[in-house]
Amino acid sequence: MGEIIRFIPKAERERARLIREARANYERIFPSGGSGQAETGTSGSNADQVSSEP
């Protein structure tokens, strides 16, 4: 009880999905660092915090 549910418009969800997809494609083409470990944990946790600033 007392939970606040934030409304996320469909356009914002789609924008966040496209950004995640583009980052995954970029990471596939240009892997980061020599460890060979992708940063999938950080990109997934920031998906809800996409700013609307250009």
C-alpha distance matrix in Angstrom:
0.0 3.8 5.5 9.0 11.2 14.8 17.4 20.4 23.6 25.7 28.6 26.6 25.6 29.2 30.5 28.5 29.7 33.3 33.2 32.0 34.8 37.4 36.6 37.0 40.3 41.5 40.7 42.6 45.6 45.5 44.1 43.0 44.9 47.0 44.4 43.7 40.0 37.8 34.8 32.4 29.6 29.7 30.0 27.0 24.7 25.9 25.5 22.3 24.1 27.1 28.4 29.9 33.0 36.3
3.8 0.0 3.8 6.5 9.5 12.8 15.6 18.8 22.0 24.6 27.1 25.0 24.4 28.1 29.1 27.2 28.8 32.2 31.9 31.1 34.0 36.3 35.5 36.2 39.5 40.5 39.8 42.0 44.8 44.5 43.3 42.1 43.9 46.4 43.9 43.3 39.6 37.3 34.1 31.9 29.1 28.7 29.0 26.3 23.7 24.4 24.2 20.8 22.1 25.1 26.0 27.4 30.3 33.8
5.5 3.8 0.0 3.8 6.3 9.7 12.7 15.6 19.0 21.4 23.9 21.6 20.8 24.6 25.5 23.5 25.1 28.5 28.2 27.3 30.2 32.6 31.8 32.5 35.7 36.7 36.1 38.2 41.0 40.9 39.7 38.6 40.5 43.0 40.5 39.8 36.2 33.8 30.6 28.3 25.6 25.3 25.3 22.6 20.2 20.9 20.5 17.1 18.7 21.7 22.9 24.4 27.5 30.8
9.0 6.5 3.8 0.0 3.8 6.4 9.6 12.6 15.9 18.7 20.9 18.6 18.3 22.1 22.8 21.1 23.0 26.2 25.8 25.4 28.4 30.5 29.9 30.9 34.0 34.9 34.6 36.9 39.4 39.3 38.4 37.3 39.4 42.1 40.0 39.2 35.6 32.9 29.7 27.5 25.0 24.2 23.9 21.5 19.1 19.2 18.6 15.0 16.3 19.0 19.9 21.1 24.2 27.5
11.2 9.5 6.3 3.8 0.0 3.8 6.4 9.3 12.6 15.1 17.6 15.6 15.0 18.7 19.7 18.2 19.9 23.1 23.1 22.7 25.4 27.7 27.4 28.3 31.3 32.4 32.3 34.4 36.9 37.0 36.3 35.6 38.0 40.6 38.6 37.5 34.0 31.1 28.1 25.6 23.5 22.9 22.1 19.4 17.6 17.6 16.4 12.9 14.8 17.0 18.3 19.3 22.6 25.7
14.8 12.8 9.7 6.4 3.8 0.0 3.8 6.3 9.7 12.6 14.5 12.3 12.3 16.0 16.7 15.4 17.5 20.4 20.3 20.4 23.2 25.1 25.0 26.3 29.0 30.0 30.2 32.4 34.7 34.7 34.3 33.6 36.2 39.0 37.3 36.1 32.8 29.7 26.6 24.3 22.5 21.4 20.2 18.0 16.4 15.6 14.2 10.5 12.1 13.9 14.8 15.6 19.0 22.0
17.4 15.6 12.7 9.6 6.4 3.8 0.0 3.8 6.4 9.4 11.7 10.2 10.4 13.8 14.9 14.4 16.3 19.0 19.4 19.9 22.3 24.2 24.7 26.0 28.4 29.5 30.2 32.1 34.3 34.7 34.6 34.2 37.1 40.0 38.4 36.9 33.8 30.5 27.6 25.1 23.9 22.8 21.1 18.9 17.9 16.9 14.7 11.5 13.3 14.1 14.9 14.9 18.5 21.2
20.4 18.8 15.6 12.6 9.3 6.3 3.8 0.0 3.8 6.5 8.3 6.5 6.7 10.1 11.1 10.7 12.7 15.2 15.8 16.4 18.7 20.5 21.1 22.5 24.8 25.9 26.8 28.7 30.7 31.2 31.3 31.1 34.1 37.1 35.7 34.1 31.1 27.6 24.9 22.4 21.6 20.5 18.3 16.4 15.9 14.6 11.9 9.2 11.1 11.2 12.4 12.3 16.1 18.4
23.6 22.0 19.0 15.9 12.6 9.7 6.4 3.8 0.0 3.8 5.4 5.4 6.5 8.8 10.0 10.9 12.6 14.5 15.7 16.9 18.6 20.2 21.5 23.0 24.7 26.0 27.3 29.0 30.7 31.5 32.1 32.2 35.4 38.4 37.3 35.4 32.7 29.1 26.7 24.2 23.9 22.7 20.1 18.5 18.6 16.9 13.9 11.8 13.5 12.6 13.4 12.2 15.9 17.7
25.7 24.6 21.4 18.7 15.1 12.6 9.4 6.5 3.8 0.0 3.8 5.5 5.1 6.1 8.6 9.9 10.5 12.3 14.3 15.4 16.4 18.3 20.0 21.1 22.5 24.2 25.7 27.0 28.7 29.9 30.6 31.1 34.5 37.3 36.3 34.1 31.5 27.9 25.9 23.2 23.4 22.6 19.6 18.0 18.8 17.4 13.9 12.8 14.9 13.5 14.9 13.8 17.4 18.4
28.6 27.1 23.9 20.9 17.6 14.5 11.7 8.3 5.4 3.8 0.0 3.8 5.5 5.1 6.1 8.6 9.8 10.5 12.3 14.3 15.2 16.3 18.3 19.9 20.9 22.3 24.2 25.6 26.9 28.0 29.1 29.6 33.1 36.1 35.4 33.3 30.9 27.2 25.2 22.9 23.5 22.2 19.0 18.1 19.1 17.0 13.7 13.0 14.4 12.1 12.9 11.2 14.5 15.1
26.6 25.0 21.6 18.6 15.6 12.3 10.2 6.5 5.4 5.5 3.8 0.0 3.8 5.4 5.0 6.2 8.6 9.9 10.6 12.4 14.2 15.3 16.5 18.4 20.0 21.0 22.5 24.4 25.8 26.5 27.2 27.3 30.6 33.7 32.9 31.1 28.5 24.8 22.5 20.4 20.6 19.0 16.0 15.2 15.7 13.5 10.4 9.4 10.5 8.5 9.6 8.6 12.2 13.4
25.6 24.4 20.8 18.3 15.0 12.3 10.4 6.7 6.5 5.1 5.5 3.8 0.0 3.8 5.4 5.2 6.2 8.7 9.9 10.6 12.3 14.2 15.4 16.6 18.4 20.0 21.1 22.6 24.6 25.5 25.9 26.2 29.5 32.4 31.3 29.2 26.6 22.9 20.8 18.2 18.4 17.5 14.5 13.0 14.0 12.5 8.9 8.5 10.8 9.5 11.7 11.7 15.2 16.3
29.2 28.1 24.6 22.1 18.7 16.0 13.8 10.1 8.8 6.1 5.1 5.4 3.8 0.0 3.8 5.5 5.0 6.2 8.6 9.9 10.4 12.2 14.2 15.3 16.4 18.2 19.9 21.0 22.6 23.9 24.8 25.6 29.1 31.9 31.1 28.7 26.5 22.7 21.1 18.6 19.6 18.8 15.3 14.3 16.1 14.5 10.9 11.5 13.4 11.2 13.3 12.7 15.8 16.0
30.5 29.1 25.5 22.8 19.7 16.7 14.9 11.1 10.0 8.6 6.1 5.0 5.4 3.8 0.0 3.8 5.4 5.2 6.2 8.7 9.9 10.5 12.3 14.2 15.3 16.4 18.3 19.9 21.1 22.0 23.1 23.6 27.1 30.2 29.7 27.5 25.4 21.6 19.8 17.8 18.9 17.4 13.9 13.8 15.3 13.0 9.8 10.7 11.6 8.7 10.3 9.7 12.4 12.3
28.5 27.2 23.5 21.1 18.2 15.4 14.4 10.7 10.9 9.9 8.6 6.2 5.2 5.5 3.8 0.0 3.8 5.5 5.1 6.2 8.6 9.9 10.6 12.3 14.3 15.3 16.4 18.4 20.1 20.7 21.1 21.3 24.7 27.7 26.9 24.9 22.5 18.7 16.6 14.5 15.2 13.8 10.4 10.1 11.6 9.4 6.1 7.6 8.9 6.6 9.5 10.3 12.9 13.5
29.7 28.8 25.1 23.0 19.9 17.5 16.3 12.7 12.6 10.5 9.8 8.6 6.2 5.0 5.4 3.8 0.0 3.8 5.4 5.2 6.1 8.6 9.9 10.6 12.4 14.2 15.3 16.6 18.6 19.7 20.2 21.0 24.5 27.1 26.2 23.8 21.5 17.8 16.3 13.7 15.0 14.5 10.9 10.1 12.6 11.4 7.9 10.1 12.1 10.2 13.3 13.9 16.5 16.6
33.3 32.2 28.5 26.2 23.1 20.4 19.0 15.2 14.5 12.3 10.5 9.9 8.7 6.2 5.2 5.5 3.8 0.0 3.8 5.5 5.0 6.0 8.5 9.8 10.5 12.1 14.1 15.2 16.5 17.9 19.0 20.1 23.8 26.5 26.1 23.6 21.8 18.1 16.9 14.9 16.9 16.0 12.2 12.5 15.1 13.4 10.4 12.8 14.0 11.3 13.7 13.9 15.8 15.0
33.2 31.9 28.2 25.8 23.1 20.3 19.4 15.8 15.7 14.3 12.3 10.6 9.9 8.6 6.2 5.1 5.4 3.8 0.0 3.8 5.4 5.1 6.1 8.6 9.8 10.4 12.1 14.1 15.3 15.9 16.9 17.4 21.0 24.0 23.7 21.6 19.7 15.9 14.4 13.0 14.8 13.3 9.5 10.7 13.0 10.8 8.6 11.4 11.8 9.0 11.4 12.3 13.7 13.0
32.0 31.1 27.3 25.4 22.7 20.4 19.9 16.4 16.9 15.4 14.3 12.4 10.6 9.9 8.7 6.2 5.2 5.5 3.8 0.0 3.8 5.5 5.2 6.2 8.7 9.9 10.5 12.3 14.4 15.0 15.2 15.8 19.3 22.0 21.3 19.0 16.8 13.0 11.6 9.6 11.6 10.8 7.0 7.7 10.7 9.6 7.4 10.9 12.0 10.3 13.4 15.0 16.6 16.4
34.8 34.0 30.2 28.4 25.4 23.2 22.3 18.7 18.6 16.4 15.2 14.2 12.3 10.4 9.9 8.6 6.1 5.0 5.4 3.8 0.0 3.8 5.5 5.1 6.2 8.6 9.9 10.6 12.5 14.1 14.8 16.2 19.9 22.3 21.8 19.0 17.4 13.7 13.3 11.3 14.0 13.8 10.2 10.8 14.1 13.3 11.0 14.3 15.6 13.6 16.5 17.5 19.1 18.2
37.4 36.3 32.6 30.5 27.7 25.1 24.2 20.5 20.2 18.3 16.3 15.3 14.2 12.2 10.5 9.9 8.6 6.0 5.1 5.5 3.8 0.0 3.8 5.4 5.1 6.1 8.5 9.8 10.6 11.9 13.4 14.8 18.6 21.3 21.4 18.8 17.7 14.0 13.7 12.7 15.6 14.6 11.1 12.8 15.8 14.3 12.6 15.9 16.4 13.8 16.1 16.9 17.7 16.3
36.6 35.5 31.8 29.9 27.4 25.0 24.7 21.1 21.5 20.0 18.3 16.5 15.4 14.2 12.3 10.6 9.9 8.5 6.1 5.2 5.5 3.8 0.0 3.8 5.4 5.0 6.0 8.5 9.9 10.1 10.8 11.6 15.3 18.1 18.1 15.8 14.4 10.7 10.1 9.6 12.5 11.4 8.2 10.7 13.5 12.1 11.3 15.0 15.1 13.1 15.6 17.2 17.8 16.8
37.0 36.2 32.5 30.9 28.3 26.3 26.0 22.5 23.0 21.1 19.9 18.4 16.6 15.3 14.2 12.3 10.6 9.8 8.6 6.2 5.1 5.4 3.8 0.0 3.8 5.5 5.1 6.2 8.7 9.8 9.8 11.4 15.0 17.2 16.8 14.0 12.6 9.0 9.4 8.3 11.8 11.8 9.0 10.6 14.0 13.7 12.7 16.4 17.2 15.8 18.7 20.3 21.3 20.4
40.3 39.5 35.7 34.0 31.3 29.0 28.4 24.8 24.7 22.5 20.9 20.0 18.4 16.4 15.3 14.3 12.4 10.5 9.8 8.7 6.2 5.1 5.4 3.8 0.0 3.8 5.4 5.0 6.3 8.5 9.8 12.3 15.9 18.0 18.2 15.2 14.7 11.5 12.6 11.9 15.5 15.4 12.6 14.3 17.7 17.0 15.8 19.5 20.1 18.1 20.6 21.8 22.5 20.9
41.5 40.5 36.7 34.9 32.4 30.0 29.5 25.9 26.0 24.2 22.3 21.0 20.0 18.2 16.4 15.3 14.2 12.1 10.4 9.9 8.6 6.1 5.0 5.5 3.8 0.0 3.8 5.4 5.2 5.8 7.8 9.7 13.5 16.0 16.7 14.2 14.1 11.0 11.9 12.3 15.7 14.9 12.5 15.1 18.0 16.8 16.3 20.0 19.9 17.8 19.9 21.2 21.3 19.6
40.7 39.8 36.1 34.6 32.3 30.2 30.2 26.8 27.3 25.7 24.2 22.5 21.1 19.9 18.3 16.4 15.3 14.1 12.1 10.5 9.9 8.5 6.0 5.1 5.4 3.8 0.0 3.8 5.5 5.1 4.9 6.9 10.6 12.8 13.2 10.6 10.3 7.4 8.8 9.7 13.2 12.9 11.1 13.7 16.6 16.1 16.1 19.9 20.0 18.5 21.0 22.9 23.1 21.8
42.6 42.0 38.2 36.9 34.4 32.4 32.1 28.7 29.0 27.0 25.6 24.4 22.6 21.0 19.9 18.4 16.6 15.2 14.1 12.3 10.6 9.8 8.5 6.2 5.0 5.4 3.8 0.0 3.8 5.7 5.8 9.1 12.3 13.7 14.0 10.7 11.1 8.8 11.2 11.5 15.3 15.7 13.9 15.9 19.1 19.0 18.6 22.4 22.9 21.4 24.0 25.7 26.1 24.7
45.6 44.8 41.0 39.4 36.9 34.7 34.3 30.7 30.7 28.7 26.9 25.8 24.6 22.6 21.1 20.1 18.6 16.5 15.3 14.4 12.5 10.6 9.9 8.7 6.3 5.2 5.5 3.8 0.0 3.8 6.2 9.6 12.7 14.1 15.4 12.5 13.7 11.8 14.0 14.8 18.4 18.3 16.4 18.8 21.9 21.3 20.9 24.6 24.8 22.9 25.1 26.4 26.3 24.4
45.5 44.5 40.9 39.3 37.0 34.7 34.7 31.2 31.5 29.9 28.0 26.5 25.5 23.9 22.0 20.7 19.7 17.9 15.9 15.0 14.1 11.9 10.1 9.8 8.5 5.8 5.1 5.7 3.8 0.0 3.8 6.4 9.4 11.4 13.1 11.0 12.2 10.6 12.5 14.3 17.6 17.0 15.7 18.6 21.2 20.4 20.7 24.4 24.0 22.4 24.3 26.0 25.5 23.8
44.1 43.3 39.7 38.4 36.3 34.3 34.6 31.3 32.1 30.6 29.1 27.2 25.9 24.8 23.1 21.1 20.2 19.0 16.9 15.2 14.8 13.4 10.8 9.8 9.8 7.8 4.9 5.8 6.2 3.8 0.0 3.8 6.7 8.4 9.5 7.2 8.5 7.4 9.9 12.0 15.2 15.1 14.4 17.2 19.6 19.5 20.2 23.9 23.7 22.6 24.8 26.9 26.8 25.5
43.0 42.1 38.6 37.3 35.6 33.6 34.2 31.1 32.2 31.1 29.6 27.3 26.2 25.6 23.6 21.3 21.0 20.1 17.4 15.8 16.2 14.8 11.6 11.4 12.3 9.7 6.9 9.1 9.6 6.4 3.8 0.0 3.8 6.9 8.0 7.2 7.8 7.1 8.6 11.6 14.1 13.5 13.5 16.6 18.4 18.2 19.5 23.1 22.4 21.6 23.7 26.2 25.7 24.8
44.9 43.9 40.5 39.4 38.0 36.2 37.1 34.1 35.4 34.5 33.1 30.6 29.5 29.1 27.1 24.7 24.5 23.8 21.0 19.3 19.9 18.6 15.3 15.0 15.9 13.5 10.6 12.3 12.7 9.4 6.7 3.8 0.0 3.8 5.6 6.6 8.0 8.9 10.4 13.9 15.8 15.3 16.1 19.2 20.5 20.6 22.4 25.7 24.9 24.5 26.5 29.1 28.5 27.7
47.0 46.4 43.0 42.1 40.6 39.0 40.0 37.1 38.4 37.3 36.1 33.7 32.4 31.9 30.2 27.7 27.1 26.5 24.0 22.0 22.3 21.3 18.1 17.2 18.0 16.0 12.8 13.7 14.1 11.4 8.4 6.9 3.8 0.0 3.8 5.5 8.1 10.4 12.6 15.8 17.7 17.9 18.9 21.6 23.1 23.5 25.3 28.7 28.1 27.9 30.0 32.7 32.2 31.4
44.4 43.9 40.5 40.0 38.6 37.3 38.4 35.7 37.3 36.3 35.4 32.9 31.3 31.1 29.7 26.9 26.2 26.1 23.7 21.3 21.8 21.4 18.1 16.8 18.2 16.7 13.2 14.0 15.4 13.1 9.5 8.0 5.6 3.8 0.0 3.8 5.4 8.6 10.8 13.7 15.2 16.0 17.5 19.6 21.0 22.1 23.8 27.1 26.9 27.1 29.5 32.4 32.3 31.9
43.7 43.3 39.8 39.2 37.5 36.1 36.9 34.1 35.4 34.1 33.3 31.1 29.2 28.7 27.5 24.9 23.8 23.6 21.6 19.0 19.0 18.8 15.8 14.0 15.2 14.2 10.6 10.7 12.5 11.0 7.2 7.2 6.6 5.5 3.8 0.0 3.8 6.5 9.7 12.0 14.2 15.4 16.2 18.1 20.1 21.2 22.4 25.9 26.1 26.0 28.7 31.3 31.5 30.9
40.0 39.6 36.2 35.6 34.0 32.8 33.8 31.1 32.7 31.5 30.9 28.5 26.6 26.5 25.4 22.5 21.5 21.8 19.7 16.8 17.4 17.7 14.4 12.6 14.7 14.1 10.3 11.1 13.7 12.2 8.5 7.8 8.0 8.1 5.4 3.8 0.0 3.8 6.6 8.7 10.6 12.0 13.2 14.9 16.7 18.0 19.4 22.8 23.1 23.3 26.2 29.1 29.5 29.3
37.8 37.3 33.8 32.9 31.1 29.7 30.5 27.6 29.1 27.9 27.2 24.8 22.9 22.7 21.6 18.7 17.8 18.1 15.9 13.0 13.7 14.0 10.7 9.0 11.5 11.0 7.4 8.8 11.8 10.6 7.4 7.1 8.9 10.4 8.6 6.5 3.8 0.0 3.8 5.6 8.4 9.5 9.8 11.7 13.9 15.0 16.0 19.5 19.9 19.9 22.8 25.5 26.1 25.9
34.8 34.1 30.6 29.7 28.1 26.6 27.6 24.9 26.7 25.9 25.2 22.5 20.8 21.1 19.8 16.6 16.3 16.9 14.4 11.6 13.3 13.7 10.1 9.4 12.6 11.9 8.8 11.2 14.0 12.5 9.9 8.6 10.4 12.6 10.8 9.7 6.6 3.8 0.0 3.8 5.5 5.8 6.7 9.0 10.6 11.5 13.1 16.4 16.5 16.8 19.7 22.7 23.4 23.5
32.4 31.9 28.3 27.5 25.6 24.3 25.1 22.4 24.2 23.2 22.9 20.4 18.2 18.6 17.8 14.5 13.7 14.9 13.0 9.6 11.3 12.7 9.6 8.3 11.9 12.3 9.7 11.5 14.8 14.3 12.0 11.6 13.9 15.8 13.7 12.0 8.7 5.6 3.8 0.0 3.8 5.6 5.4 6.2 8.7 10.3 11.0 14.4 15.3 15.7 19.1 21.9 23.2 23.5
29.6 29.1 25.6 25.0 23.5 22.5 23.9 21.6 23.9 23.4 23.5 20.6 18.4 19.6 18.9 15.2 15.0 16.9 14.8 11.6 14.0 15.6 12.5 11.8 15.5 15.7 13.2 15.3 18.4 17.6 15.2 14.1 15.8 17.7 15.2 14.2 10.6 8.4 5.5 3.8 0.0 3.8 5.7 5.5 6.4 8.9 10.4 13.1 14.0 15.3 18.7 21.9 23.2 24.2
29.7 28.7 25.3 24.2 22.9 21.4 22.8 20.5 22.7 22.6 22.2 19.0 17.5 18.8 17.4 13.8 14.5 16.0 13.3 10.8 13.8 14.6 11.4 11.8 15.4 14.9 12.9 15.7 18.3 17.0 15.1 13.5 15.3 17.9 16.0 15.4 12.0 9.5 5.8 5.6 3.8 0.0 3.8 5.5 5.3 6.4 8.8 11.5 11.5 12.7 15.7 19.0 20.0 21.0
30.0 29.0 25.3 23.9 22.1 20.2 21.1 18.3 20.1 19.6 19.0 16.0 14.5 15.3 13.9 10.4 10.9 12.2 9.5 7.0 10.2 11.1 8.2 9.0 12.6 12.5 11.1 13.9 16.4 15.7 14.4 13.5 16.1 18.9 17.5 16.2 13.2 9.8 6.7 5.4 5.7 3.8 0.0 3.8 5.6 5.4 6.4 9.8 10.2 10.4 13.7 16.7 17.9 18.6
27.0 26.3 22.6 21.5 19.4 18.0 18.9 16.4 18.5 18.0 18.1 15.2 13.0 14.3 13.8 10.1 10.1 12.5 10.7 7.7 10.8 12.8 10.7 10.6 14.3 15.1 13.7 15.9 18.8 18.6 17.2 16.6 19.2 21.6 19.6 18.1 14.9 11.7 9.0 6.2 5.5 5.5 3.8 0.0 3.8 5.5 5.4 8.4 10.0 11.0 14.6 17.5 19.4 20.5
24.7 23.7 20.2 19.1 17.6 16.4 17.9 15.9 18.6 18.8 19.1 15.7 14.0 16.1 15.3 11.6 12.6 15.1 13.0 10.7 14.1 15.8 13.5 14.0 17.7 18.0 16.6 19.1 21.9 21.2 19.6 18.4 20.5 23.1 21.0 20.1 16.7 13.9 10.6 8.7 6.4 5.3 5.6 3.8 0.0 3.8 5.6 7.1 8.2 10.4 13.7 17.0 18.9 20.6
25.9 24.4 20.9 19.2 17.6 15.6 16.9 14.6 16.9 17.4 17.0 13.5 12.5 14.5 13.0 9.4 11.4 13.4 10.8 9.6 13.3 14.3 12.1 13.7 17.0 16.8 16.1 19.0 21.3 20.4 19.5 18.2 20.6 23.5 22.1 21.2 18.0 15.0 11.5 10.3 8.9 6.4 5.4 5.5 3.8 0.0 3.8 5.5 5.2 6.9 10.1 13.4 15.1 16.8
25.5 24.2 20.5 18.6 16.4 14.2 14.7 11.9 13.9 13.9 13.7 10.4 8.9 10.9 9.8 6.1 7.9 10.4 8.6 7.4 11.0 12.6 11.3 12.7 15.8 16.3 16.1 18.6 20.9 20.7 20.2 19.5 22.4 25.3 23.8 22.4 19.4 16.0 13.1 11.0 10.4 8.8 6.4 5.4 5.6 3.8 0.0 3.8 5.5 6.0 9.7 12.4 14.7 16.2
22.3 20.8 17.1 15.0 12.9 10.5 11.5 9.2 11.8 12.8 13.0 9.4 8.5 11.5 10.7 7.6 10.1 12.8 11.4 10.9 14.3 15.9 15.0 16.4 19.5 20.0 19.9 22.4 24.6 24.4 23.9 23.1 25.7 28.7 27.1 25.9 22.8 19.5 16.4 14.4 13.1 11.5 9.8 8.4 7.1 5.5 3.8 0.0 3.8 5.8 8.9 11.5 14.3 16.5
24.1 22.1 18.7 16.3 14.8 12.1 13.3 11.1 13.5 14.9 14.4 10.5 10.8 13.4 11.6 8.9 12.1 14.0 11.8 12.0 15.6 16.4 15.1 17.2 20.1 19.9 20.0 22.9 24.8 24.0 23.7 22.4 24.9 28.1 26.9 26.1 23.1 19.9 16.5 15.3 14.0 11.5 10.2 10.0 8.2 5.2 5.5 3.8 0.0 3.8 6.2 9.4 11.6 14.2
27.1 25.1 21.7 19.0 17.0 13.9 14.1 11.2 12.6 13.5 12.1 8.5 9.5 11.2 8.7 6.6 10.2 11.3 9.0 10.3 13.6 13.8 13.1 15.8 18.1 17.8 18.5 21.4 22.9 22.4 22.6 21.6 24.5 27.9 27.1 26.0 23.3 19.9 16.8 15.7 15.3 12.7 10.4 11.0 10.4 6.9 6.0 5.8 3.8 0.0 3.8 6.6 8.9 10.9
28.4 26.0 22.9 19.9 18.3 14.8 14.9 12.4 13.4 14.9 12.9 9.6 11.7 13.3 10.3 9.5 13.3 13.7 11.4 13.4 16.5 16.1 15.6 18.7 20.6 19.9 21.0 24.0 25.1 24.3 24.8 23.7 26.5 30.0 29.5 28.7 26.2 22.8 19.7 19.1 18.7 15.7 13.7 14.6 13.7 10.1 9.7 8.9 6.2 3.8 0.0 3.8 5.5 8.3
29.9 27.4 24.4 21.1 19.3 15.6 14.9 12.3 12.2 13.8 11.2 8.6 11.7 12.7 9.7 10.3 13.9 13.9 12.3 15.0 17.5 16.9 17.2 20.3 21.8 21.2 22.9 25.7 26.4 26.0 26.9 26.2 29.1 32.7 32.4 31.3 29.1 25.5 22.7 21.9 21.9 19.0 16.7 17.5 17.0 13.4 12.4 11.5 9.4 6.6 3.8 0.0 3.8 6.5
33.0 30.3 27.5 24.2 22.6 19.0 18.5 16.1 15.9 17.4 14.5 12.2 15.2 15.8 12.4 12.9 16.5 15.8 13.7 16.6 19.1 17.7 17.8 21.3 22.5 21.3 23.1 26.1 26.3 25.5 26.8 25.7 28.5 32.2 32.3 31.5 29.5 26.1 23.4 23.2 23.2 20.0 17.9 19.4 18.9 15.1 14.7 14.3 11.6 8.9 5.5 3.8 0.0 3.8
36.3 33.8 30.8 27.5 25.7 22.0 21.2 18.4 17.7 18.4 15.1 13.4 16.3 16.0 12.3 13.5 16.6 15.0 13.0 16.4 18.2 16.3 16.8 20.4 20.9 19.6 21.8 24.7 24.4 23.8 25.5 24.8 27.7 31.4 31.9 30.9 29.3 25.9 23.5 23.5 24.2 21.0 18.6 20.5 20.6 16.8 16.2 16.5 14.2 10.9 8.3 6.5 3.8 0.0
